[in-house]
């Protein structure tokens, strides 16, 4: 790959990430069309990397192409979100089992710090403008545990699954704008169970954390 090709690929990836961030931050109304010319002006780049990024977002089922009009956010159905929560349980519980023996004091300290930070961020609930940073902290905790499995493909699938849920939550927030959250997650309980060497308790707490997130999303 030439230097120019590497630069264009990096630029496309950066624009992809920026558009995705706009979607997750709820900065793009569901019914608004993303138009190449406006994005060119926003990011101060040529048409090619914009188009390439938009095509990749379509391939990832984040956007859909409206011929001769622009690109629109793909709505996430309730069925897709419930399926995603189910998949999370499969991936995360198996990931914890696989990575159990790799968790040492250094990993525990890192997980504990992430748990404390994510709990502090939840105290005032979430609004559409605070959704992304709060959910990012939650995601970091869950992905850190999963990476200990040593299965990189599993962790990538989990990241994609969580991203789908974040997009679905952003859609809900676009209608309701604010959502209360429990003051604390199960994160510290997970860390304490791991520290005490109780795998079954850690699995129960991890499952409860995922289930509680799903219940909170539907107001159950």
Residue pairs with C-beta under 8 A, 6 or more apart in sequence:
1 9
8 48
8 49
8 52
11 45
11 49
12 49
12 52
12 53
12 56
13 53
15 39
15 43
15 45
15 49
15 50
15 53
16 53
16 56
16 57
18 43
19 34
19 39
19 53
19 54
19 57
20 57
20 62
20 163
21 132
22 28
23 62
23 73
23 167
23 170
24 131
24 132
24 135
24 163
24 166
24 167
24 170
25 128
25 129
25 131
25 132
25 170
26 128
26 129
26 131
26 170
26 173
26 174
28 34
28 73
29 174
30 72
30 73
30 75
30 171
30 174
31 72
32 72
33 66
33 69
33 70
33 71
33 72
34 54
34 63
34 70
34 71
34 72
35 70
35 71
36 47
36 50
36 51
36 54
36 70
37 47
39 50
39 54
40 46
40 47
40 50
43 50
54 63
54 65
54 71
57 63
57 71
58 64
58 65
58 71
61 74
62 73
62 74
62 167
63 71
63 72
63 73
63 74
64 71
64 72
64 73
64 74
65 71
66 72
73 167
73 171
75 171
76 164
76 167
76 168
76 171
78 218
80 164
80 168
81 164
81 165
81 168
81 217
82 214
84 161
84 164
84 165
84 168
85 165
85 210
85 211
85 213
85 214
87 157
87 161
88 142
88 158
88 161
88 162
88 165
88 210
89 207
89 210
89 211
91 146
91 154
91 157
91 158
91 161
92 142
92 145
92 146
92 158
92 206
92 210
93 203
93 206
93 207
94 149
94 154
95 145
95 146
95 148
95 149
95 151
95 154
95 155
95 158
96 145
96 146
96 148
96 149
96 199
96 202
96 203
96 206
97 199
97 203
98 148
98 149
98 150
98 151
99 145
99 146
99 147
99 148
99 149
99 150
100 199
102 148
102 150
103 111
103 148
103 194
107 144
107 148
108 191
108 194
108 195
110 144
111 141
111 144
111 145
111 187
111 190
111 191
111 194
112 188
112 191
114 137
114 140
114 141
114 144
114 187
115 141
115 185
115 187
115 188
115 190
115 191
116 188
117 137
118 134
118 137
118 138
118 140
118 141
118 185
118 187
119 183
119 184
119 185
119 187
119 188
121 133
121 134
121 137
122 134
122 181
122 182
122 183
122 184
122 185
123 183
125 178
125 179
125 180
125 181
126 134
126 135
126 173
126 178
126 179
126 181
127 173
127 177
127 178
127 179
128 170
128 173
128 174
128 177
128 178
131 166
131 169
131 170
131 173
132 166
135 166
135 169
138 185
138 213
139 159
139 162
139 166
141 185
141 187
142 158
142 162
143 155
143 158
143 159
143 162
145 190
145 206
146 154
146 155
146 158
147 155
149 155
168 217
169 217
172 179
172 217
173 179
179 216
181 216
182 212
182 216
185 209
185 212
186 205
186 206
186 208
186 209
186 212
187 209
189 205
190 202
190 205
190 206
190 209
193 199
193 201
193 202
193 204
193 205
194 202
